[in-house]
Amino acid sequence: MQYPKAVVKSTLEALDKNEDEGLIKKSLKILKDLAIGAGGSLIGSGILALLGTIPF
């Protein structure tokens, strides 16, 4: 799996060169999945932190 910075760079290069539309769509899907995963992790971390403050 590519790192997000490499995916962005390769996507921008593909756009500049008017390369295969499928490659660009695939790159954008990867970026979307990375963003969703990062957002989910951030939300999950916040929920766990809040659960840790609840007295049992």
PyMOL Python script that loads the backbone (N, CA, C, O; Angstrom):
from pymol import cmd

cmd.read_pdbstr("""\
ATOM      1  N   MET A   1       0.839  -1.186   0.000  1.00  0.00           N
ATOM      2  CA  MET A   1       0.000   0.000   0.000  1.00  0.00           C
ATOM      3  C   MET A   1       0.879   1.242   0.000  1.00  0.00           C
ATOM      4  O   MET A   1       1.890   1.307   0.700  1.00  0.00           O
ATOM      5  N   GLN A   2       0.479   2.218  -0.791  1.00  0.00           N
ATOM      6  CA  GLN A   2       1.248   3.444  -0.874  1.00  0.00           C
ATOM      7  C   GLN A   2       0.896   4.373   0.281  1.00  0.00           C
ATOM      8  O   GLN A   2      -0.205   4.322   0.830  1.00  0.00           O
ATOM      9  N   TYR A   3       1.843   5.209   0.631  1.00  0.00           N
ATOM     10  CA  TYR A   3       1.574   6.212   1.646  1.00  0.00           C
ATOM     11  C   TYR A   3       0.735   7.318   1.027  1.00  0.00           C
ATOM     12  O   TYR A   3       0.819   7.549  -0.179  1.00  0.00           O
ATOM     13  N   PRO A   4      -0.079   8.010   1.832  1.00  0.00           N
ATOM     14  CA  PRO A   4      -0.973   9.035   1.286  1.00  0.00           C
ATOM     15  C   PRO A   4      -0.261  10.088   0.433  1.00  0.00           C
ATOM     16  O   PRO A   4      -0.781  10.497  -0.605  1.00  0.00           O
ATOM     17  N   LYS A   5       0.915  10.524   0.860  1.00  0.00           N
ATOM     18  CA  LYS A   5       1.636  11.542   0.101  1.00  0.00           C
ATOM     19  C   LYS A   5       2.001  11.028  -1.291  1.00  0.00           C
ATOM     20  O   LYS A   5       1.905  11.765  -2.273  1.00  0.00           O
ATOM     21  N   ALA A   6       2.416   9.767  -1.372  1.00  0.00           N
ATOM     22  CA  ALA A   6       2.769   9.180  -2.663  1.00  0.00           C
ATOM     23  C   ALA A   6       1.537   9.024  -3.549  1.00  0.00           C
ATOM     24  O   ALA A   6       1.615   9.204  -4.764  1.00  0.00           O
ATOM     25  N   VAL A   7       0.400   8.689  -2.939  1.00  0.00           N
ATOM     26  CA  VAL A   7      -0.845   8.545  -3.706  1.00  0.00           C
ATOM     27  C   VAL A   7      -1.261   9.895  -4.274  1.00  0.00           C
ATOM     28  O   VAL A   7      -1.652   9.987  -5.438  1.00  0.00           O
ATOM     29  N   VAL A   8      -1.180  10.942  -3.459  1.00  0.00           N
ATOM     30  CA  VAL A   8      -1.538  12.285  -3.927  1.00  0.00           C
ATOM     31  C   VAL A   8      -0.622  12.706  -5.064  1.00  0.00           C
ATOM     32  O   VAL A   8      -1.083  13.227  -6.080  1.00  0.00           O
ATOM     33  N   LYS A   9       0.667  12.483  -4.895  1.00  0.00           N
ATOM     34  CA  LYS A   9       1.635  12.876  -5.918  1.00  0.00           C
ATOM     35  C   LYS A   9       1.378  12.132  -7.227  1.00  0.00           C
ATOM     36  O   LYS A   9       1.367  12.746  -8.294  1.00  0.00           O
ATOM     37  N   SER A  10       1.172  10.828  -7.157  1.00  0.00           N
ATOM     38  CA  SER A  10       0.943  10.056  -8.378  1.00  0.00           C
ATOM     39  C   SER A  10      -0.389  10.434  -9.033  1.00  0.00           C
ATOM     40  O   SER A  10      -0.503  10.414 -10.258  1.00  0.00           O
ATOM     41  N   THR A  11      -1.394  10.778  -8.225  1.00  0.00           N
ATOM     42  CA  THR A  11      -2.688  11.199  -8.772  1.00  0.00           C
ATOM     43  C   THR A  11      -2.547  12.528  -9.505  1.00  0.00           C
ATOM     44  O   THR A  11      -3.074  12.694 -10.605  1.00  0.00           O
ATOM     45  N   LEU A  12      -1.841  13.468  -8.902  1.00  0.00           N
ATOM     46  CA  LEU A  12      -1.636  14.766  -9.552  1.00  0.00           C
ATOM     47  C   LEU A  12      -0.829  14.628 -10.843  1.00  0.00           C
ATOM     48  O   LEU A  12      -1.116  15.301 -11.833  1.00  0.00           O
ATOM     49  N   GLU A  13       0.174  13.762 -10.831  1.00  0.00           N
ATOM     50  CA  GLU A  13       0.953  13.529 -12.041  1.00  0.00           C
ATOM     51  C   GLU A  13       0.090  12.909 -13.135  1.00  0.00           C
ATOM     52  O   GLU A  13       0.206  13.278 -14.303  1.00  0.00           O
ATOM     53  N   ALA A  14      -0.774  11.967 -12.759  1.00  0.00           N
ATOM     54  CA  ALA A  14      -1.662  11.331 -13.733  1.00  0.00           C
ATOM     55  C   ALA A  14      -2.633  12.350 -14.321  1.00  0.00           C
ATOM     56  O   ALA A  14      -2.935  12.306 -15.513  1.00  0.00           O
ATOM     57  N   LEU A  15      -3.120  13.265 -13.491  1.00  0.00           N
ATOM     58  CA  LEU A  15      -4.023  14.311 -13.981  1.00  0.00           C
ATOM     59  C   LEU A  15      -3.308  15.238 -14.953  1.00  0.00           C
ATOM     60  O   LEU A  15      -3.860  15.600 -15.992  1.00  0.00           O
ATOM     61  N   ASP A  16      -2.074  15.623 -14.616  1.00  0.00           N
ATOM     62  CA  ASP A  16      -1.299  16.512 -15.491  1.00  0.00           C
ATOM     63  C   ASP A  16      -1.029  15.877 -16.850  1.00  0.00           C
ATOM     64  O   ASP A  16      -1.018  16.566 -17.871  1.00  0.00           O
ATOM     65  N   LYS A  17      -0.815  14.575 -16.862  1.00  0.00           N
ATOM     66  CA  LYS A  17      -0.472  13.863 -18.098  1.00  0.00           C
ATOM     67  C   LYS A  17      -1.706  13.313 -18.817  1.00  0.00           C
ATOM     68  O   LYS A  17      -1.585  12.637 -19.839  1.00  0.00           O
ATOM     69  N   ASN A  18      -2.898  13.607 -18.276  1.00  0.00           N
ATOM     70  CA  ASN A  18      -4.147  13.080 -18.848  1.00  0.00           C
ATOM     71  C   ASN A  18      -4.081  11.568 -19.042  1.00  0.00           C
ATOM     72  O   ASN A  18      -4.432  11.045 -20.099  1.00  0.00           O
ATOM     73  N   GLU A  19      -3.625  10.883 -18.002  1.00  0.00           N
ATOM     74  CA  GLU A  19      -3.484   9.435 -18.066  1.00  0.00           C
ATOM     75  C   GLU A  19      -4.833   8.739 -17.910  1.00  0.00           C
ATOM     76  O   GLU A  19      -5.883   9.377 -17.835  1.00  0.00           O
ATOM     77  N   ASP A  20      -4.768   7.428 -17.863  1.00  0.00           N
ATOM     78  CA  ASP A  20      -5.946   6.577 -17.785  1.00  0.00           C
ATOM     79  C   ASP A  20      -6.888   7.016 -16.670  1.00  0.00           C
ATOM     80  O   ASP A  20      -6.477   7.173 -15.520  1.00  0.00           O
ATOM     81  N   GLU A  21      -8.146   7.209 -17.021  1.00  0.00           N
ATOM     82  CA  GLU A  21      -9.157   7.635 -16.056  1.00  0.00           C
ATOM     83  C   GLU A  21      -9.320   6.609 -14.927  1.00  0.00           C
ATOM     84  O   GLU A  21      -9.580   6.979 -13.782  1.00  0.00           O
ATOM     85  N   GLY A  22      -9.168   5.334 -15.250  1.00  0.00           N
ATOM     86  CA  GLY A  22      -9.304   4.284 -14.244  1.00  0.00           C
ATOM     87  C   GLY A  22      -8.247   4.401 -13.160  1.00  0.00           C
ATOM     88  O   GLY A  22      -8.530   4.176 -11.984  1.00  0.00           O
ATOM     89  N   LEU A  23      -7.021   4.756 -13.556  1.00  0.00           N
ATOM     90  CA  LEU A  23      -5.935   4.928 -12.586  1.00  0.00           C
ATOM     91  C   LEU A  23      -6.245   6.081 -11.641  1.00  0.00           C
ATOM     92  O   LEU A  23      -6.018   5.990 -10.434  1.00  0.00           O
ATOM     93  N   ILE A  24      -6.761   7.159 -12.201  1.00  0.00           N
ATOM     94  CA  ILE A  24      -7.095   8.326 -11.379  1.00  0.00           C
ATOM     95  C   ILE A  24      -8.225   7.984 -10.419  1.00  0.00           C
ATOM     96  O   ILE A  24      -8.168   8.353  -9.246  1.00  0.00           O
ATOM     97  N   LYS A  25      -9.247   7.288 -10.893  1.00  0.00           N
ATOM     98  CA  LYS A  25     -10.364   6.894 -10.024  1.00  0.00           C
ATOM     99  C   LYS A  25      -9.887   5.971  -8.914  1.00  0.00           C
ATOM    100  O   LYS A  25     -10.325   6.088  -7.770  1.00  0.00           O
ATOM    101  N   LYS A  26      -8.981   5.043  -9.257  1.00  0.00           N
ATOM    102  CA  LYS A  26      -8.455   4.114  -8.256  1.00  0.00           C
ATOM    103  C   LYS A  26      -7.689   4.883  -7.175  1.00  0.00           C
ATOM    104  O   LYS A  26      -7.830   4.598  -5.986  1.00  0.00           O
ATOM    105  N   SER A  27      -6.883   5.852  -7.593  1.00  0.00           N
ATOM    106  CA  SER A  27      -6.115   6.655  -6.636  1.00  0.00           C
ATOM    107  C   SER A  27      -7.034   7.448  -5.724  1.00  0.00           C
ATOM    108  O   SER A  27      -6.798   7.538  -4.520  1.00  0.00           O
ATOM    109  N   LEU A  28      -8.090   8.025  -6.303  1.00  0.00           N
ATOM    110  CA  LEU A  28      -9.031   8.795  -5.488  1.00  0.00           C
ATOM    111  C   LEU A  28      -9.775   7.892  -4.511  1.00  0.00           C
ATOM    112  O   LEU A  28     -10.077   8.310  -3.393  1.00  0.00           O
ATOM    113  N   LYS A  29     -10.072   6.670  -4.914  1.00  0.00           N
ATOM    114  CA  LYS A  29     -10.732   5.715  -4.011  1.00  0.00           C
ATOM    115  C   LYS A  29      -9.806   5.370  -2.847  1.00  0.00           C
ATOM    116  O   LYS A  29     -10.246   5.291  -1.700  1.00  0.00           O
ATOM    117  N   ILE A  30      -8.527   5.166  -3.145  1.00  0.00           N
ATOM    118  CA  ILE A  30      -7.550   4.873  -2.085  1.00  0.00           C
ATOM    119  C   ILE A  30      -7.490   6.030  -1.101  1.00  0.00           C
ATOM    120  O   ILE A  30      -7.491   5.817   0.112  1.00  0.00           O
ATOM    121  N   LEU A  31      -7.437   7.257  -1.619  1.00  0.00           N
ATOM    122  CA  LEU A  31      -7.391   8.431  -0.741  1.00  0.00           C
ATOM    123  C   LEU A  31      -8.653   8.533   0.111  1.00  0.00           C
ATOM    124  O   LEU A  31      -8.584   8.872   1.292  1.00  0.00           O
ATOM    125  N   LYS A  32      -9.803   8.241  -0.489  1.00  0.00           N
ATOM    126  CA  LYS A  32     -11.066   8.278   0.258  1.00  0.00           C
ATOM    127  C   LYS A  32     -11.045   7.240   1.378  1.00  0.00           C
ATOM    128  O   LYS A  32     -11.436   7.529   2.509  1.00  0.00           O
ATOM    129  N   ASP A  33     -10.583   6.022   1.055  1.00  0.00           N
ATOM    130  CA  ASP A  33     -10.527   4.964   2.067  1.00  0.00           C
ATOM    131  C   ASP A  33      -9.569   5.327   3.198  1.00  0.00           C
ATOM    132  O   ASP A  33      -9.849   5.057   4.366  1.00  0.00           O
ATOM    133  N   LEU A  34      -8.440   5.940   2.849  1.00  0.00           N
ATOM    134  CA  LEU A  34      -7.491   6.371   3.881  1.00  0.00           C
ATOM    135  C   LEU A  34      -8.103   7.446   4.772  1.00  0.00           C
ATOM    136  O   LEU A  34      -7.922   7.428   5.990  1.00  0.00           O
ATOM    137  N   ALA A  35      -8.826   8.379   4.165  1.00  0.00           N
ATOM    138  CA  ALA A  35      -9.447   9.454   4.944  1.00  0.00           C
ATOM    139  C   ALA A  35     -10.525   8.904   5.866  1.00  0.00           C
ATOM    140  O   ALA A  35     -10.629   9.319   7.020  1.00  0.00           O
ATOM    141  N   ILE A  36     -11.323   7.976   5.363  1.00  0.00           N
ATOM    142  CA  ILE A  36     -12.375   7.370   6.181  1.00  0.00           C
ATOM    143  C   ILE A  36     -11.757   6.585   7.333  1.00  0.00           C
ATOM    144  O   ILE A  36     -12.230   6.658   8.467  1.00  0.00           O
ATOM    145  N   GLY A  37     -10.702   5.836   7.038  1.00  0.00           N
ATOM    146  CA  GLY A  37     -10.023   5.059   8.082  1.00  0.00           C
ATOM    147  C   GLY A  37      -9.423   5.947   9.151  1.00  0.00           C
ATOM    148  O   GLY A  37      -9.512   5.646  10.341  1.00  0.00           O
ATOM    149  N   ALA A  38      -8.809   7.046   8.726  1.00  0.00           N
ATOM    150  CA  ALA A  38      -8.204   7.972   9.685  1.00  0.00           C
ATOM    151  C   ALA A  38      -9.283   8.635  10.529  1.00  0.00           C
ATOM    152  O   ALA A  38      -9.125   8.801  11.738  1.00  0.00           O
ATOM    153  N   GLY A  39     -10.377   9.010   9.884  1.00  0.00           N
ATOM    154  CA  GLY A  39     -11.482   9.636  10.620  1.00  0.00           C
ATOM    155  C   GLY A  39     -12.098   8.673  11.613  1.00  0.00           C
ATOM    156  O   GLY A  39     -12.415   9.053  12.741  1.00  0.00           O
ATOM    157  N   GLY A  40     -12.269   7.423  11.197  1.00  0.00           N
ATOM    158  CA  GLY A  40     -12.827   6.408  12.088  1.00  0.00           C
ATOM    159  C   GLY A  40     -11.939   6.154  13.277  1.00  0.00           C
ATOM    160  O   GLY A  40     -12.423   5.982  14.396  1.00  0.00           O
ATOM    161  N   SER A  41     -10.643   6.128  13.045  1.00  0.00           N
ATOM    162  CA  SER A  41      -9.691   5.918  14.144  1.00  0.00           C
ATOM    163  C   SER A  41      -9.730   7.080  15.120  1.00  0.00           C
ATOM    164  O   SER A  41      -9.670   6.890  16.335  1.00  0.00           O
ATOM    165  N   LEU A  42      -9.831   8.275  14.580  1.00  0.00           N
ATOM    166  CA  LEU A  42      -9.873   9.469  15.427  1.00  0.00           C
ATOM    167  C   LEU A  42     -11.143   9.475  16.265  1.00  0.00           C
ATOM    168  O   LEU A  42     -11.100   9.763  17.461  1.00  0.00           O
ATOM    169  N   ILE A  43     -12.264   9.160  15.647  1.00  0.00           N
ATOM    170  CA  ILE A  43     -13.540   9.109  16.379  1.00  0.00           C
ATOM    171  C   ILE A  43     -13.494   7.999  17.430  1.00  0.00           C
ATOM    172  O   ILE A  43     -13.930   8.194  18.565  1.00  0.00           O
ATOM    173  N   GLY A  44     -12.964   6.833  17.048  1.00  0.00           N
ATOM    174  CA  GLY A  44     -12.859   5.717  17.984  1.00  0.00           C
ATOM    175  C   GLY A  44     -11.994   6.057  19.182  1.00  0.00           C
ATOM    176  O   GLY A  44     -12.315   5.691  20.313  1.00  0.00           O
ATOM    177  N   SER A  45     -10.896   6.757  18.933  1.00  0.00           N
ATOM    178  CA  SER A  45     -10.017   7.160  20.034  1.00  0.00           C
ATOM    179  C   SER A  45     -10.733   8.097  20.989  1.00  0.00           C
ATOM    180  O   SER A  45     -10.586   7.991  22.207  1.00  0.00           O
ATOM    181  N   GLY A  46     -11.512   9.019  20.428  1.00  0.00           N
ATOM    182  CA  GLY A  46     -12.267   9.953  21.263  1.00  0.00           C
ATOM    183  C   GLY A  46     -13.313   9.246  22.107  1.00  0.00           C
ATOM    184  O   GLY A  46     -13.489   9.563  23.283  1.00  0.00           O
ATOM    185  N   ILE A  47     -14.003   8.290  21.507  1.00  0.00           N
ATOM    186  CA  ILE A  47     -15.019   7.527  22.248  1.00  0.00           C
ATOM    187  C   ILE A  47     -14.369   6.735  23.376  1.00  0.00           C
ATOM    188  O   ILE A  47     -14.883   6.708  24.495  1.00  0.00           O
ATOM    189  N   LEU A  48     -13.238   6.090  23.084  1.00  0.00           N
ATOM    190  CA  LEU A  48     -12.544   5.337  24.134  1.00  0.00           C
ATOM    191  C   LEU A  48     -12.083   6.246  25.260  1.00  0.00           C
ATOM    192  O   LEU A  48     -12.147   5.873  26.432  1.00  0.00           O
ATOM    193  N   ALA A  49     -11.617   7.440  24.907  1.00  0.00           N
ATOM    194  CA  ALA A  49     -11.187   8.374  25.939  1.00  0.00           C
ATOM    195  C   ALA A  49     -12.370   8.797  26.810  1.00  0.00           C
ATOM    196  O   ALA A  49     -12.244   8.907  28.029  1.00  0.00           O
ATOM    197  N   LEU A  50     -13.520   9.034  26.173  1.00  0.00           N
ATOM    198  CA  LEU A  50     -14.706   9.413  26.954  1.00  0.00           C
ATOM    199  C   LEU A  50     -15.181   8.259  27.823  1.00  0.00           C
ATOM    200  O   LEU A  50     -15.593   8.475  28.963  1.00  0.00           O
ATOM    201  N   LEU A  51     -15.132   7.061  27.314  1.00  0.00           N
ATOM    202  CA  LEU A  51     -15.539   5.885  28.116  1.00  0.00           C
ATOM    203  C   LEU A  51     -14.635   5.718  29.326  1.00  0.00           C
ATOM    204  O   LEU A  51     -15.068   5.254  30.381  1.00  0.00           O
ATOM    205  N   GLY A  52     -13.377   6.103  29.163  1.00  0.00           N
ATOM    206  CA  GLY A  52     -12.446   6.004  30.289  1.00  0.00           C
ATOM    207  C   GLY A  52     -12.754   6.967  31.412  1.00  0.00           C
ATOM    208  O   GLY A  52     -12.266   6.786  32.528  1.00  0.00           O
ATOM    209  N   THR A  53     -13.555   7.990  31.146  1.00  0.00           N
ATOM    210  CA  THR A  53     -13.881   8.975  32.186  1.00  0.00           C
ATOM    211  C   THR A  53     -15.147   8.625  32.940  1.00  0.00           C
ATOM    212  O   THR A  53     -15.478   9.278  33.930  1.00  0.00           O
ATOM    213  N   ILE A  54     -15.870   7.589  32.481  1.00  0.00           N
ATOM    214  CA  ILE A  54     -17.125   7.197  33.130  1.00  0.00           C
ATOM    215  C   ILE A  54     -16.804   6.331  34.352  1.00  0.00           C
ATOM    216  O   ILE A  54     -16.153   5.294  34.224  1.00  0.00           O
ATOM    217  N   PRO A  55     -17.257   6.751  35.526  1.00  0.00           N
ATOM    218  CA  PRO A  55     -17.022   5.925  36.725  1.00  0.00           C
ATOM    219  C   PRO A  55     -17.964   4.717  36.737  1.00  0.00           C
ATOM    220  O   PRO A  55     -19.162   4.847  36.489  1.00  0.00           O
ATOM    221  N   PHE A  56     -17.418   3.582  37.021  1.00  0.00           N
ATOM    222  CA  PHE A  56     -18.231   2.343  37.052  1.00  0.00           C
ATOM    223  C   PHE A  56     -18.480   1.924  38.471  1.00  0.00           C
ATOM    224  O   PHE A  56     -19.140   0.913  38.709  1.00  0.00           O
TER     225      PHE A  56
END
""", "prot")
cmd.dss("prot")
cmd.show_as("cartoon", "prot")
cmd.util.cbc("prot")
cmd.orient("prot")
